[in-house]
Amino acid sequence: NHKGEWTEVDCITHPLPEGVVPAAIESVINAHYPDAKAVKIEVDRREYDVKLNNRVELTFNKKMQLIDID
């Protein structure tokens, strides 16, 4: 974005590099999808969208609370 911050990281089929996914989101993924890895993350002003390698898509609000599963 105009501030030099990332808005999307997409590794297609490989797990995202360590440290890209916020720790609170990583904890939810590990607790509910222990065999899955995040392969894409998008962030905007209101939420984070995370795609896992098992085709599940998770949406988190800015407070890192899970608000939608697709």
PDB file of N, H, CA, C and O in Angstrom:
ATOM      1  N   ASN A   1       0.835  -1.185   0.000  1.00  0.00           N
ATOM      2  CA  ASN A   1       0.000   0.000   0.000  1.00  0.00           C
ATOM      3  C   ASN A   1       0.879   1.247   0.000  1.00  0.00           C
ATOM      4  O   ASN A   1       2.102   1.145  -0.091  1.00  0.00           O
ATOM      5  N   HIS A   2       0.279   2.388   0.099  1.00  0.00           N
ATOM      6  H   HIS A   2      -0.715   2.471   0.173  1.00  0.00           H
ATOM      7  CA  HIS A   2       1.041   3.645   0.044  1.00  0.00           C
ATOM      8  C   HIS A   2       1.966   3.854   1.242  1.00  0.00           C
ATOM      9  O   HIS A   2       2.850   4.709   1.202  1.00  0.00           O
ATOM     10  N   LYS A   3       1.763   3.071   2.312  1.00  0.00           N
ATOM     11  H   LYS A   3       1.044   2.377   2.345  1.00  0.00           H
ATOM     12  CA  LYS A   3       2.628   3.164   3.489  1.00  0.00           C
ATOM     13  C   LYS A   3       3.778   2.151   3.437  1.00  0.00           C
ATOM     14  O   LYS A   3       4.614   2.109   4.340  1.00  0.00           O
ATOM     15  N   GLY A   4       3.816   1.342   2.382  1.00  0.00           N
ATOM     16  H   GLY A   4       3.137   1.377   1.648  1.00  0.00           H
ATOM     17  CA  GLY A   4       4.854   0.332   2.255  1.00  0.00           C
ATOM     18  C   GLY A   4       4.560  -0.949   3.012  1.00  0.00           C
ATOM     19  O   GLY A   4       5.446  -1.788   3.174  1.00  0.00           O
ATOM     20  N   GLU A   5       3.320  -1.113   3.483  1.00  0.00           N
ATOM     21  H   GLU A   5       2.600  -0.431   3.352  1.00  0.00           H
ATOM     22  CA  GLU A   5       2.928  -2.320   4.196  1.00  0.00           C
ATOM     23  C   GLU A   5       2.335  -3.325   3.213  1.00  0.00           C
ATOM     24  O   GLU A   5       1.708  -2.934   2.229  1.00  0.00           O
ATOM     25  N   TRP A   6       2.527  -4.601   3.473  1.00  0.00           N
ATOM     26  H   TRP A   6       3.037  -4.918   4.273  1.00  0.00           H
ATOM     27  CA  TRP A   6       1.952  -5.609   2.587  1.00  0.00           C
ATOM     28  C   TRP A   6       0.439  -5.666   2.777  1.00  0.00           C
ATOM     29  O   TRP A   6      -0.073  -5.413   3.867  1.00  0.00           O
ATOM     30  N   THR A   7      -0.253  -5.997   1.716  1.00  0.00           N
ATOM     31  H   THR A   7       0.163  -6.202   0.830  1.00  0.00           H
ATOM     32  CA  THR A   7      -1.703  -6.171   1.776  1.00  0.00           C
ATOM     33  C   THR A   7      -2.099  -7.590   1.373  1.00  0.00           C
ATOM     34  O   THR A   7      -3.215  -8.030   1.650  1.00  0.00           O
ATOM     35  N   GLU A   8      -1.180  -8.304   0.718  1.00  0.00           N
ATOM     36  H   GLU A   8      -0.274  -7.946   0.493  1.00  0.00           H
ATOM     37  CA  GLU A   8      -1.455  -9.684   0.307  1.00  0.00           C
ATOM     38  C   GLU A   8      -0.144 -10.434   0.129  1.00  0.00           C
ATOM     39  O   GLU A   8       0.824  -9.911  -0.423  1.00  0.00           O
ATOM     40  N   VAL A   9      -0.139 -11.673   0.611  1.00  0.00           N
ATOM     41  H   VAL A   9      -0.925 -12.097   1.060  1.00  0.00           H
ATOM     42  CA  VAL A   9       0.988 -12.571   0.384  1.00  0.00           C
ATOM     43  C   VAL A   9       0.375 -13.893  -0.067  1.00  0.00           C
ATOM     44  O   VAL A   9      -0.450 -14.469   0.641  1.00  0.00           O
ATOM     45  N   ASP A  10       0.776 -14.371  -1.238  1.00  0.00           N
ATOM     46  H   ASP A  10       1.446 -13.903  -1.813  1.00  0.00           H
ATOM     47  CA  ASP A  10       0.205 -15.578  -1.816  1.00  0.00           C
ATOM     48  C   ASP A  10       1.329 -16.511  -2.240  1.00  0.00           C
ATOM     49  O   ASP A  10       2.103 -16.198  -3.144  1.00  0.00           O
ATOM     50  N   CYS A  11       1.410 -17.657  -1.577  1.00  0.00           N
ATOM     51  H   CYS A  11       0.781 -17.911  -0.842  1.00  0.00           H
ATOM     52  CA  CYS A  11       2.436 -18.648  -1.919  1.00  0.00           C
ATOM     53  C   CYS A  11       1.846 -19.814  -2.703  1.00  0.00           C
ATOM     54  O   CYS A  11       2.513 -20.833  -2.885  1.00  0.00           O
ATOM     55  N   ILE A  12       0.622 -19.682  -3.162  1.00  0.00           N
ATOM     56  H   ILE A  12       0.081 -18.855  -3.013  1.00  0.00           H
ATOM     57  CA  ILE A  12      -0.119 -20.634  -3.977  1.00  0.00           C
ATOM     58  C   ILE A  12      -0.281 -21.984  -3.274  1.00  0.00           C
ATOM     59  O   ILE A  12      -1.352 -22.256  -2.732  1.00  0.00           O
ATOM     60  N   THR A  13       0.731 -22.821  -3.268  1.00  0.00           N
ATOM     61  H   THR A  13       1.601 -22.600  -3.709  1.00  0.00           H
ATOM     62  CA  THR A  13       0.593 -24.144  -2.650  1.00  0.00           C
ATOM     63  C   THR A  13       1.594 -24.385  -1.525  1.00  0.00           C
ATOM     64  O   THR A  13       1.515 -25.409  -0.846  1.00  0.00           O
ATOM     65  N   HIS A  14       2.523 -23.475  -1.316  1.00  0.00           N
ATOM     66  H   HIS A  14       2.588 -22.644  -1.868  1.00  0.00           H
ATOM     67  CA  HIS A  14       3.514 -23.630  -0.254  1.00  0.00           C
ATOM     68  C   HIS A  14       3.097 -22.803   0.957  1.00  0.00           C
ATOM     69  O   HIS A  14       2.472 -21.756   0.792  1.00  0.00           O
ATOM     70  N   PRO A  15       3.422 -23.240   2.154  1.00  0.00           N
ATOM     71  CA  PRO A  15       3.082 -22.470   3.354  1.00  0.00           C
ATOM     72  C   PRO A  15       3.716 -21.077   3.328  1.00  0.00           C
ATOM     73  O   PRO A  15       4.803 -20.882   2.785  1.00  0.00           O
ATOM     74  N   LEU A  16       3.017 -20.128   3.920  1.00  0.00           N
ATOM     75  H   LEU A  16       2.134 -20.286   4.361  1.00  0.00           H
ATOM     76  CA  LEU A  16       3.547 -18.772   4.027  1.00  0.00           C
ATOM     77  C   LEU A  16       4.796 -18.775   4.904  1.00  0.00           C
ATOM     78  O   LEU A  16       4.916 -19.607   5.804  1.00  0.00           O
ATOM     79  N   PRO A  17       5.717 -17.861   4.654  1.00  0.00           N
ATOM     80  CA  PRO A  17       6.918 -17.776   5.500  1.00  0.00           C
ATOM     81  C   PRO A  17       6.534 -17.488   6.955  1.00  0.00           C
ATOM     82  O   PRO A  17       5.551 -16.799   7.227  1.00  0.00           O
ATOM     83  N   GLU A  18       7.311 -18.016   7.857  1.00  0.00           N
ATOM     84  H   GLU A  18       8.109 -18.576   7.635  1.00  0.00           H
ATOM     85  CA  GLU A  18       7.074 -17.794   9.276  1.00  0.00           C
ATOM     86  C   GLU A  18       7.097 -16.301   9.587  1.00  0.00           C
ATOM     87  O   GLU A  18       7.950 -15.569   9.086  1.00  0.00           O
ATOM     88  N   GLY A  19       6.170 -15.863  10.404  1.00  0.00           N
ATOM     89  H   GLY A  19       5.477 -16.458  10.811  1.00  0.00           H
ATOM     90  CA  GLY A  19       6.110 -14.471  10.807  1.00  0.00           C
ATOM     91  C   GLY A  19       5.154 -13.622   9.984  1.00  0.00           C
ATOM     92  O   GLY A  19       4.842 -12.498  10.378  1.00  0.00           O
ATOM     93  N   VAL A  20       4.681 -14.129   8.853  1.00  0.00           N
ATOM     94  H   VAL A  20       4.934 -15.042   8.533  1.00  0.00           H
ATOM     95  CA  VAL A  20       3.739 -13.366   8.026  1.00  0.00           C
ATOM     96  C   VAL A  20       2.350 -13.377   8.653  1.00  0.00           C
ATOM     97  O   VAL A  20       1.679 -12.347   8.709  1.00  0.00           O
ATOM     98  N   VAL A  21       1.923 -14.544   9.125  1.00  0.00           N
ATOM     99  H   VAL A  21       2.468 -15.381   9.080  1.00  0.00           H
ATOM    100  CA  VAL A  21       0.607 -14.679   9.749  1.00  0.00           C
ATOM    101  C   VAL A  21       0.726 -14.248  11.217  1.00  0.00           C
ATOM    102  O   VAL A  21       1.580 -14.765  11.938  1.00  0.00           O
ATOM    103  N   PRO A  22      -0.114 -13.313  11.670  1.00  0.00           N
ATOM    104  CA  PRO A  22      -0.062 -12.907  13.082  1.00  0.00           C
ATOM    105  C   PRO A  22      -0.209 -14.108  14.016  1.00  0.00           C
ATOM    106  O   PRO A  22      -0.935 -15.055  13.711  1.00  0.00           O
ATOM    107  N   ALA A  23       0.476 -14.062  15.143  1.00  0.00           N
ATOM    108  H   ALA A  23       1.066 -13.293  15.390  1.00  0.00           H
ATOM    109  CA  ALA A  23       0.518 -15.185  16.083  1.00  0.00           C
ATOM    110  C   ALA A  23      -0.869 -15.607  16.547  1.00  0.00           C
ATOM    111  O   ALA A  23      -1.123 -16.803  16.687  1.00  0.00           O
ATOM    112  N   ALA A  24      -1.769 -14.665  16.790  1.00  0.00           N
ATOM    113  H   ALA A  24      -1.562 -13.693  16.676  1.00  0.00           H
ATOM    114  CA  ALA A  24      -3.123 -15.002  17.253  1.00  0.00           C
ATOM    115  C   ALA A  24      -3.878 -15.801  16.194  1.00  0.00           C
ATOM    116  O   ALA A  24      -4.616 -16.728  16.531  1.00  0.00           O
ATOM    117  N   ILE A  25      -3.705 -15.459  14.935  1.00  0.00           N
ATOM    118  H   ILE A  25      -3.106 -14.707  14.661  1.00  0.00           H
ATOM    119  CA  ILE A  25      -4.353 -16.192  13.843  1.00  0.00           C
ATOM    120  C   ILE A  25      -3.705 -17.564  13.691  1.00  0.00           C
ATOM    121  O   ILE A  25      -4.399 -18.562  13.496  1.00  0.00           O
ATOM    122  N   GLU A  26      -2.409 -17.616  13.778  1.00  0.00           N
ATOM    123  H   GLU A  26      -1.846 -16.805  13.937  1.00  0.00           H
ATOM    124  CA  GLU A  26      -1.678 -18.887  13.695  1.00  0.00           C
ATOM    125  C   GLU A  26      -2.140 -19.839  14.791  1.00  0.00           C
ATOM    126  O   GLU A  26      -2.249 -21.042  14.551  1.00  0.00           O
ATOM    127  N   SER A  27      -2.413 -19.330  15.983  1.00  0.00           N
ATOM    128  H   SER A  27      -2.324 -18.353  16.178  1.00  0.00           H
ATOM    129  CA  SER A  27      -2.889 -20.159  17.090  1.00  0.00           C
ATOM    130  C   SER A  27      -4.241 -20.793  16.779  1.00  0.00           C
ATOM    131  O   SER A  27      -4.465 -21.964  17.085  1.00  0.00           O
ATOM    132  N   VAL A  28      -5.137 -20.025  16.175  1.00  0.00           N
ATOM    133  H   VAL A  28      -4.956 -19.074  15.927  1.00  0.00           H
ATOM    134  CA  VAL A  28      -6.451 -20.559  15.804  1.00  0.00           C
ATOM    135  C   VAL A  28      -6.298 -21.641  14.742  1.00  0.00           C
ATOM    136  O   VAL A  28      -6.932 -22.693  14.826  1.00  0.00           O
ATOM    137  N   ILE A  29      -5.469 -21.387  13.759  1.00  0.00           N
ATOM    138  H   ILE A  29      -4.953 -20.532  13.691  1.00  0.00           H
ATOM    139  CA  ILE A  29      -5.233 -22.379  12.704  1.00  0.00           C
ATOM    140  C   ILE A  29      -4.678 -23.667  13.311  1.00  0.00           C
ATOM    141  O   ILE A  29      -5.152 -24.757  12.993  1.00  0.00           O
ATOM    142  N   ASN A  30      -3.686 -23.547  14.174  1.00  0.00           N
ATOM    143  H   ASN A  30      -3.301 -22.661  14.432  1.00  0.00           H
ATOM    144  CA  ASN A  30      -3.071 -24.727  14.781  1.00  0.00           C
ATOM    145  C   ASN A  30      -4.049 -25.498  15.664  1.00  0.00           C
ATOM    146  O   ASN A  30      -3.990 -26.726  15.729  1.00  0.00           O
ATOM    147  N   ALA A  31      -4.944 -24.790  16.340  1.00  0.00           N
ATOM    148  H   ALA A  31      -4.992 -23.793  16.287  1.00  0.00           H
ATOM    149  CA  ALA A  31      -5.901 -25.442  17.234  1.00  0.00           C
ATOM    150  C   ALA A  31      -7.007 -26.168  16.475  1.00  0.00           C
ATOM    151  O   ALA A  31      -7.405 -27.267  16.858  1.00  0.00           O
ATOM    152  N   HIS A  32      -7.501 -25.562  15.405  1.00  0.00           N
ATOM    153  H   HIS A  32      -7.178 -24.669  15.093  1.00  0.00           H
ATOM    154  CA  HIS A  32      -8.659 -26.114  14.696  1.00  0.00           C
ATOM    155  C   HIS A  32      -8.304 -26.877  13.420  1.00  0.00           C
ATOM    156  O   HIS A  32      -9.079 -27.717  12.965  1.00  0.00           O
ATOM    157  N   TYR A  33      -7.166 -26.595  12.857  1.00  0.00           N
ATOM    158  H   TYR A  33      -6.536 -25.912  13.227  1.00  0.00           H
ATOM    159  CA  TYR A  33      -6.727 -27.237  11.605  1.00  0.00           C
ATOM    160  C   TYR A  33      -5.259 -27.614  11.739  1.00  0.00           C
ATOM    161  O   TYR A  33      -4.415 -27.066  11.030  1.00  0.00           O
ATOM    162  N   PRO A  34      -4.938 -28.550  12.643  1.00  0.00           N
ATOM    163  CA  PRO A  34      -3.526 -28.840  12.940  1.00  0.00           C
ATOM    164  C   PRO A  34      -2.708 -29.351  11.757  1.00  0.00           C
ATOM    165  O   PRO A  34      -1.486 -29.198  11.747  1.00  0.00           O
ATOM    166  N   ASP A  35      -3.349 -29.947  10.773  1.00  0.00           N
ATOM    167  H   ASP A  35      -4.341 -30.071  10.781  1.00  0.00           H
ATOM    168  CA  ASP A  35      -2.611 -30.465   9.624  1.00  0.00           C
ATOM    169  C   ASP A  35      -2.561 -29.489   8.454  1.00  0.00           C
ATOM    170  O   ASP A  35      -1.950 -29.787   7.428  1.00  0.00           O
ATOM    171  N   ALA A  36      -3.193 -28.332   8.596  1.00  0.00           N
ATOM    172  H   ALA A  36      -3.690 -28.090   9.430  1.00  0.00           H
ATOM    173  CA  ALA A  36      -3.261 -27.353   7.508  1.00  0.00           C
ATOM    174  C   ALA A  36      -2.233 -26.247   7.706  1.00  0.00           C
ATOM    175  O   ALA A  36      -1.791 -25.970   8.821  1.00  0.00           O
ATOM    176  N   LYS A  37      -1.872 -25.632   6.600  1.00  0.00           N
ATOM    177  H   LYS A  37      -2.231 -25.857   5.694  1.00  0.00           H
ATOM    178  CA  LYS A  37      -0.937 -24.503   6.610  1.00  0.00           C
ATOM    179  C   LYS A  37      -1.552 -23.348   5.829  1.00  0.00           C
ATOM    180  O   LYS A  37      -2.256 -23.564   4.843  1.00  0.00           O
ATOM    181  N   ALA A  38      -1.290 -22.136   6.265  1.00  0.00           N
ATOM    182  H   ALA A  38      -0.718 -21.960   7.066  1.00  0.00           H
ATOM    183  CA  ALA A  38      -1.748 -20.950   5.545  1.00  0.00           C
ATOM    184  C   ALA A  38      -0.911 -20.779   4.288  1.00  0.00           C
ATOM    185  O   ALA A  38       0.318 -20.814   4.347  1.00  0.00           O
ATOM    186  N   VAL A  39      -1.576 -20.591   3.140  1.00  0.00           N
ATOM    187  H   VAL A  39      -2.574 -20.562   3.092  1.00  0.00           H
ATOM    188  CA  VAL A  39      -0.875 -20.392   1.877  1.00  0.00           C
ATOM    189  C   VAL A  39      -1.136 -19.006   1.288  1.00  0.00           C
ATOM    190  O   VAL A  39      -0.449 -18.588   0.356  1.00  0.00           O
ATOM    191  N   LYS A  40      -2.127 -18.293   1.830  1.00  0.00           N
ATOM    192  H   LYS A  40      -2.685 -18.633   2.587  1.00  0.00           H
ATOM    193  CA  LYS A  40      -2.432 -16.946   1.351  1.00  0.00           C
ATOM    194  C   LYS A  40      -3.041 -16.143   2.485  1.00  0.00           C
ATOM    195  O   LYS A  40      -3.825 -16.663   3.279  1.00  0.00           O
ATOM    196  N   ILE A  41      -2.674 -14.869   2.554  1.00  0.00           N
ATOM    197  H   ILE A  41      -2.038 -14.446   1.908  1.00  0.00           H
ATOM    198  CA  ILE A  41      -3.268 -13.963   3.528  1.00  0.00           C
ATOM    199  C   ILE A  41      -3.464 -12.607   2.863  1.00  0.00           C
ATOM    200  O   ILE A  41      -2.598 -12.121   2.137  1.00  0.00           O
ATOM    201  N   GLU A  42      -4.601 -12.019   3.122  1.00  0.00           N
ATOM    202  H   GLU A  42      -5.305 -12.414   3.713  1.00  0.00           H
ATOM    203  CA  GLU A  42      -4.911 -10.669   2.645  1.00  0.00           C
ATOM    204  C   GLU A  42      -5.367  -9.848   3.840  1.00  0.00           C
ATOM    205  O   GLU A  42      -6.035 -10.362   4.737  1.00  0.00           O
ATOM    206  N   VAL A  43      -5.010  -8.595   3.850  1.00  0.00           N
ATOM    207  H   VAL A  43      -4.466  -8.177   3.122  1.00  0.00           H
ATOM    208  CA  VAL A  43      -5.422  -7.716   4.940  1.00  0.00           C
ATOM    209  C   VAL A  43      -5.959  -6.423   4.343  1.00  0.00           C
ATOM    210  O   VAL A  43      -5.420  -5.898   3.368  1.00  0.00           O
ATOM    211  N   ASP A  44      -7.026  -5.922   4.945  1.00  0.00           N
ATOM    212  H   ASP A  44      -7.464  -6.348   5.737  1.00  0.00           H
ATOM    213  CA  ASP A  44      -7.527  -4.594   4.587  1.00  0.00           C
ATOM    214  C   ASP A  44      -7.819  -3.854   5.890  1.00  0.00           C
ATOM    215  O   ASP A  44      -7.390  -4.286   6.960  1.00  0.00           O
ATOM    216  N   ARG A  45      -8.531  -2.766   5.804  1.00  0.00           N
ATOM    217  H   ARG A  45      -8.879  -2.416   4.935  1.00  0.00           H
ATOM    218  CA  ARG A  45      -8.760  -1.942   6.999  1.00  0.00           C
ATOM    219  C   ARG A  45      -9.582  -2.646   8.066  1.00  0.00           C
ATOM    220  O   ARG A  45      -9.478  -2.305   9.244  1.00  0.00           O
ATOM    221  N   ARG A  46     -10.404  -3.629   7.675  1.00  0.00           N
ATOM    222  H   ARG A  46     -10.488  -3.906   6.718  1.00  0.00           H
ATOM    223  CA  ARG A  46     -11.320  -4.251   8.623  1.00  0.00           C
ATOM    224  C   ARG A  46     -10.997  -5.684   8.999  1.00  0.00           C
ATOM    225  O   ARG A  46     -11.368  -6.128  10.086  1.00  0.00           O
ATOM    226  N   GLU A  47     -10.313  -6.425   8.125  1.00  0.00           N
ATOM    227  H   GLU A  47     -10.012  -6.064   7.242  1.00  0.00           H
ATOM    228  CA  GLU A  47     -10.172  -7.849   8.402  1.00  0.00           C
ATOM    229  C   GLU A  47      -8.981  -8.499   7.706  1.00  0.00           C
ATOM    230  O   GLU A  47      -8.348  -7.930   6.817  1.00  0.00           O
ATOM    231  N   TYR A  48      -8.708  -9.724   8.159  1.00  0.00           N
ATOM    232  H   TYR A  48      -9.222 -10.187   8.882  1.00  0.00           H
ATOM    233  CA  TYR A  48      -7.706 -10.590   7.547  1.00  0.00           C
ATOM    234  C   TYR A  48      -8.439 -11.762   6.907  1.00  0.00           C
ATOM    235  O   TYR A  48      -9.328 -12.343   7.529  1.00  0.00           O
ATOM    236  N   ASP A  49      -8.086 -12.116   5.692  1.00  0.00           N
ATOM    237  H   ASP A  49      -7.363 -11.644   5.187  1.00  0.00           H
ATOM    238  CA  ASP A  49      -8.598 -13.305   5.028  1.00  0.00           C
ATOM    239  C   ASP A  49      -7.420 -14.259   4.848  1.00  0.00           C
ATOM    240  O   ASP A  49      -6.386 -13.891   4.292  1.00  0.00           O
ATOM    241  N   VAL A  50      -7.595 -15.488   5.327  1.00  0.00           N
ATOM    242  H   VAL A  50      -8.436 -15.787   5.779  1.00  0.00           H
ATOM    243  CA  VAL A  50      -6.527 -16.477   5.281  1.00  0.00           C
ATOM    244  C   VAL A  50      -7.028 -17.717   4.555  1.00  0.00           C
ATOM    245  O   VAL A  50      -8.079 -18.259   4.898  1.00  0.00           O
ATOM    246  N   LYS A  51      -6.278 -18.166   3.553  1.00  0.00           N
ATOM    247  H   LYS A  51      -5.424 -17.726   3.275  1.00  0.00           H
ATOM    248  CA  LYS A  51      -6.609 -19.392   2.828  1.00  0.00           C
ATOM    249  C   LYS A  51      -5.627 -20.471   3.259  1.00  0.00           C
ATOM    250  O   LYS A  51      -4.415 -20.257   3.297  1.00  0.00           O
ATOM    251  N   LEU A  52      -6.183 -21.640   3.584  1.00  0.00           N
ATOM    252  H   LEU A  52      -7.167 -21.813   3.553  1.00  0.00           H
ATOM    253  CA  LEU A  52      -5.359 -22.767   4.001  1.00  0.00           C
ATOM    254  C   LEU A  52      -5.156 -23.733   2.843  1.00  0.00           C
ATOM    255  O   LEU A  52      -5.906 -23.704   1.868  1.00  0.00           O
ATOM    256  N   ASN A  53      -4.156 -24.578   2.947  1.00  0.00           N
ATOM    257  H   ASN A  53      -3.547 -24.602   3.739  1.00  0.00           H
ATOM    258  CA  ASN A  53      -3.878 -25.536   1.871  1.00  0.00           C
ATOM    259  C   ASN A  53      -4.917 -26.649   1.779  1.00  0.00           C
ATOM    260  O   ASN A  53      -4.848 -27.468   0.863  1.00  0.00           O
ATOM    261  N   ASN A  54      -5.872 -26.703   2.698  1.00  0.00           N
ATOM    262  H   ASN A  54      -5.928 -26.038   3.442  1.00  0.00           H
ATOM    263  CA  ASN A  54      -6.968 -27.665   2.614  1.00  0.00           C
ATOM    264  C   ASN A  54      -8.235 -27.018   2.036  1.00  0.00           C
ATOM    265  O   ASN A  54      -9.331 -27.569   2.136  1.00  0.00           O
ATOM    266  N   ARG A  55      -8.060 -25.844   1.432  1.00  0.00           N
ATOM    267  H   ARG A  55      -7.169 -25.396   1.350  1.00  0.00           H
ATOM    268  CA  ARG A  55      -9.107 -25.076   0.750  1.00  0.00           C
ATOM    269  C   ARG A  55     -10.089 -24.374   1.689  1.00  0.00           C
ATOM    270  O   ARG A  55     -11.072 -23.799   1.221  1.00  0.00           O
ATOM    271  N   VAL A  56      -9.851 -24.407   2.976  1.00  0.00           N
ATOM    272  H   VAL A  56      -9.053 -24.875   3.356  1.00  0.00           H
ATOM    273  CA  VAL A  56     -10.672 -23.659   3.926  1.00  0.00           C
ATOM    274  C   VAL A  56     -10.203 -22.210   3.913  1.00  0.00           C
ATOM    275  O   VAL A  56      -9.005 -21.929   3.871  1.00  0.00           O
ATOM    276  N   GLU A  57     -11.166 -21.301   3.950  1.00  0.00           N
ATOM    277  H   GLU A  57     -12.138 -21.529   3.984  1.00  0.00           H
ATOM    278  CA  GLU A  57     -10.842 -19.880   4.026  1.00  0.00           C
ATOM    279  C   GLU A  57     -11.408 -19.317   5.324  1.00  0.00           C
ATOM    280  O   GLU A  57     -12.584 -19.510   5.636  1.00  0.00           O
ATOM    281  N   LEU A  58     -10.572 -18.629   6.066  1.00  0.00           N
ATOM    282  H   LEU A  58      -9.617 -18.473   5.812  1.00  0.00           H
ATOM    283  CA  LEU A  58     -10.937 -18.074   7.356  1.00  0.00           C
ATOM    284  C   LEU A  58     -10.882 -16.559   7.294  1.00  0.00           C
ATOM    285  O   LEU A  58      -9.999 -15.988   6.654  1.00  0.00           O
ATOM    286  N   THR A  59     -11.821 -15.911   7.957  1.00  0.00           N
ATOM    287  H   THR A  59     -12.539 -16.374   8.477  1.00  0.00           H
ATOM    288  CA  THR A  59     -11.829 -14.452   8.043  1.00  0.00           C
ATOM    289  C   THR A  59     -11.761 -14.054   9.505  1.00  0.00           C
ATOM    290  O   THR A  59     -12.510 -14.562  10.340  1.00  0.00           O
ATOM    291  N   PHE A  60     -10.852 -13.139   9.800  1.00  0.00           N
ATOM    292  H   PHE A  60     -10.243 -12.727   9.122  1.00  0.00           H
ATOM    293  CA  PHE A  60     -10.644 -12.640  11.154  1.00  0.00           C
ATOM    294  C   PHE A  60     -10.844 -11.128  11.158  1.00  0.00           C
ATOM    295  O   PHE A  60     -10.497 -10.449  10.191  1.00  0.00           O
ATOM    296  N   ASN A  61     -11.406 -10.599  12.250  1.00  0.00           N
ATOM    297  H   ASN A  61     -11.688 -11.150  13.035  1.00  0.00           H
ATOM    298  CA  ASN A  61     -11.494  -9.146  12.364  1.00  0.00           C
ATOM    299  C   ASN A  61     -10.152  -8.614  12.866  1.00  0.00           C
ATOM    300  O   ASN A  61      -9.225  -9.387  13.109  1.00  0.00           O
ATOM    301  N   LYS A  62     -10.054  -7.321  13.016  1.00  0.00           N
ATOM    302  H   LYS A  62     -10.807  -6.694  12.819  1.00  0.00           H
ATOM    303  CA  LYS A  62      -8.786  -6.710  13.436  1.00  0.00           C
ATOM    304  C   LYS A  62      -8.404  -7.049  14.876  1.00  0.00           C
ATOM    305  O   LYS A  62      -7.266  -6.825  15.288  1.00  0.00           O
ATOM    306  N   LYS A  63      -9.364  -7.595  15.646  1.00  0.00           N
ATOM    307  H   LYS A  63     -10.289  -7.778  15.311  1.00  0.00           H
ATOM    308  CA  LYS A  63      -9.067  -8.047  17.008  1.00  0.00           C
ATOM    309  C   LYS A  63      -8.616  -9.499  17.010  1.00  0.00           C
ATOM    310  O   LYS A  63      -8.504 -10.121  18.066  1.00  0.00           O
ATOM    311  N   MET A  64      -8.354 -10.040  15.811  1.00  0.00           N
ATOM    312  H   MET A  64      -8.445  -9.534  14.953  1.00  0.00           H
ATOM    313  CA  MET A  64      -7.889 -11.412  15.604  1.00  0.00           C
ATOM    314  C   MET A  64      -8.920 -12.445  16.036  1.00  0.00           C
ATOM    315  O   MET A  64      -8.557 -13.557  16.423  1.00  0.00           O
ATOM    316  N   GLN A  65     -10.203 -12.091  15.975  1.00  0.00           N
ATOM    317  H   GLN A  65     -10.497 -11.189  15.661  1.00  0.00           H
ATOM    318  CA  GLN A  65     -11.285 -13.024  16.289  1.00  0.00           C
ATOM    319  C   GLN A  65     -11.799 -13.625  14.993  1.00  0.00           C
ATOM    320  O   GLN A  65     -12.024 -12.909  14.018  1.00  0.00           O
ATOM    321  N   LEU A  66     -11.987 -14.947  14.980  1.00  0.00           N
ATOM    322  H   LEU A  66     -11.804 -15.529  15.772  1.00  0.00           H
ATOM    323  CA  LEU A  66     -12.511 -15.642  13.813  1.00  0.00           C
ATOM    324  C   LEU A  66     -13.967 -15.233  13.625  1.00  0.00           C
ATOM    325  O   LEU A  66     -14.782 -15.387  14.535  1.00  0.00           O
ATOM    326  N   ILE A  67     -14.299 -14.704  12.429  1.00  0.00           N
ATOM    327  H   ILE A  67     -13.637 -14.579  11.690  1.00  0.00           H
ATOM    328  CA  ILE A  67     -15.658 -14.241  12.190  1.00  0.00           C
ATOM    329  C   ILE A  67     -16.351 -14.981  11.063  1.00  0.00           C
ATOM    330  O   ILE A  67     -17.567 -14.859  10.918  1.00  0.00           O
ATOM    331  N   ASP A  68     -15.613 -15.754  10.246  1.00  0.00           N
ATOM    332  H   ASP A  68     -14.624 -15.853  10.363  1.00  0.00           H
ATOM    333  CA  ASP A  68     -16.249 -16.485   9.162  1.00  0.00           C
ATOM    334  C   ASP A  68     -15.356 -17.632   8.708  1.00  0.00           C
ATOM    335  O   ASP A  68     -14.130 -17.520   8.691  1.00  0.00           O
ATOM    336  N   ILE A  69     -15.998 -18.738   8.339  1.00  0.00           N
ATOM    337  H   ILE A  69     -16.994 -18.828   8.352  1.00  0.00           H
ATOM    338  CA  ILE A  69     -15.308 -19.902   7.774  1.00  0.00           C
ATOM    339  C   ILE A  69     -15.993 -20.236   6.466  1.00  0.00           C
ATOM    340  O   ILE A  69     -17.217 -20.354   6.408  1.00  0.00           O
ATOM    341  N   ASP A  70     -15.206 -20.386   5.421  1.00  0.00           N
ATOM    342  H   ASP A  70     -14.211 -20.290   5.468  1.00  0.00           H
ATOM    343  CA  ASP A  70     -15.775 -20.700   4.116  1.00  0.00           C
ATOM    344  C   ASP A  70     -15.085 -21.919   3.533  1.00  0.00           C
ATOM    345  O   ASP A  70     -15.422 -22.349   2.429  1.00  0.00           O
TER     346      ASP A  70
END
